Amino acid sequence: MIRFLPALLLGALASAPASAQETVDIGLIKNKDVAVVQKLLYPKDGASELGVAVGWMPFDRFTTTPMASLRYARFLSEEWGVEVDVSGGWSLKNATYKELESPAYGIQPDAYRYLTGFAADLQWSPIYAKTNWRGQRVLHHDVYALGGIAATVEQAMMPDGDIAFSPGATVGVGMRFYLKSGDAIRVQLRDDLLIQRRAKTEDVQSAFFKQNVALTVGWSFMKRKG
């Protein structure tokens, strides 16, 4: 029996490499090994976006403004894009304005009604994500920030109807929620930081700093290359 042991040992050693070759140990996938969201279904690189949106400017001191926008964007990569936005609206008197012009005060504020605006901005989209909705549906969305230039045309709500052209800058943040069709629902908060010149007060103060903060919701038609 003892003389057969060397033969058995040699046989075991000979079969060991074969068994090792047949077994593949892939180990565990660590968080640091996952760099991107798998299956990016809605890429933006080279795509164009045509969007329409409706919104509200609720934060002005004397007015509240319903508005609408038309947008066009072109994406240079998954992260970067350029966009132009043309919007129009009509400012209404808010509760503060109505209180000041009431018989109790008899004051008409020097407020300006929003008429139209233009913006050109650069967009940065660093986040593309997937969210599991109630375990039944996966929502694809991205998060972006924007910055650029802006200008508005506004009209005094006083009887003189003075027109003011206001240049400035724009900043904002937003999200796109992608639909099965490839289009997107877009939610955005944008702040136009403007210098408004008013002819009728130039003897005292000709330039005023003004912010137009708009919250909009819209539909984006996405056209992707290929």
GIBELGI-V400919 format. One record per pair of residues at least 12 apart in sequence whose ideal C-beta (glycine too) atoms are under 7 Angstrom apart, sorted by the first residue. I is the first residue (numbers start at 1). GAP is how many residues later the second one is. If there is no record, write none. Layout:
I/GAP + I/GAP
This chain:
37/91 + 37/92 + 37/93 + 40/88 + 41/99 + 42/98 + 42/136 + 42/140 + 43/35 + 43/181 + 44/31 + 44/34 + 44/37 + 44/81 + 45/30 + 45/32 + 45/33 + 46/29 + 46/179 + 47/28 + 47/175 + 47/176 + 47/177 + 47/178 + 48/25 + 48/26 + 48/175 + 49/23 + 49/24 + 49/171 + 49/173 + 50/22 + 50/171 + 51/20 + 51/135 + 51/167 + 51/168 + 51/169 + 51/170 + 52/18 + 52/166 + 52/167 + 53/15 + 53/16 + 53/18 + 53/133 + 53/163 + 53/164 + 53/165 + 54/14 + 54/162 + 54/163 + 54/164 + 55/12 + 55/14 + 55/159 + 55/160 + 55/161 + 55/162 + 56/159 + 57/32 + 57/57 + 57/155 + 57/156 + 57/157 + 59/154 + 61/35 + 62/32 + 62/34 + 62/35 + 62/47 + 62/49 + 63/28 + 63/29 + 63/30 + 63/31 + 63/34 + 63/48 + 63/50 + 64/28 + 64/30 + 65/24 + 65/25 + 65/26 + 65/27 + 65/49 + 66/23 + 66/24 + 67/20 + 67/21 + 67/22 + 67/47 + 67/147 + 68/19 + 68/20 + 69/16 + 69/17 + 69/18 + 69/147 + 69/149 + 70/16 + 71/12 + 71/14 + 72/12 + 73/50 + 79/45 + 79/46 + 79/47 + 80/43 + 80/44 + 81/42 + 82/40 + 83/38 + 83/40 + 84/36 + 85/34 + 86/32 + 87/29 + 87/30 + 88/27 + 88/28 + 89/25 + 90/23 + 91/22 + 91/23 + 97/12 + 97/14 + 108/50 + 110/48 + 110/91 + 111/46 + 112/42 + 112/43 + 112/44 + 112/45 + 112/52 + 112/84 + 113/41 + 113/42 + 113/44 + 114/38 + 114/40 + 114/98 + 115/38 + 115/39 + 115/40 + 116/36 + 116/37 + 117/33 + 117/34 + 117/35 + 117/75 + 118/32 + 118/33 + 119/29 + 119/30 + 119/31 + 119/51 + 120/28 + 120/29 + 121/25 + 121/26 + 121/27 + 121/49 + 122/24 + 122/25 + 122/26 + 123/21 + 123/23 + 124/20 + 124/21 + 125/17 + 125/18 + 125/19 + 127/15 + 127/16 + 128/14 + 129/12 + 139/38 + 140/38 + 141/34 + 141/35 + 141/36 + 141/37 + 142/33 + 142/34 + 143/32 + 144/30 + 145/28 + 146/25 + 146/26 + 147/23 + 147/24 + 148/22 + 149/20 + 149/21 + 150/18 + 150/19 + 150/20 + 150/42 + 150/44 + 151/14 + 151/15 + 151/16 + 152/14 + 152/40 + 152/42 + 152/60 + 153/12 + 154/12 + 160/40 + 162/36 + 162/37 + 162/38 + 164/32 + 164/33 + 164/34 + 166/28 + 166/29 + 166/30 + 166/44 + 167/27 + 167/28 + 168/24 + 168/25 + 168/26 + 168/27 + 169/24 + 170/20 + 170/21 + 170/22 + 171/20 + 172/16 + 172/17 + 172/18 + 172/19 + 173/16 + 174/12 + 174/13 + 174/14 + 174/15 + 175/12 + 176/44 + 182/40 + 182/42 + 183/36 + 183/37 + 183/38 + 183/39 + 184/36 + 184/38 + 185/34 + 186/32 + 186/34 + 187/30 + 188/28 + 189/26 + 190/24 + 191/20 + 191/22 + 192/19 + 192/20 + 193/18 + 194/16 + 194/18 + 195/12 + 195/14 + 196/12 + 196/14
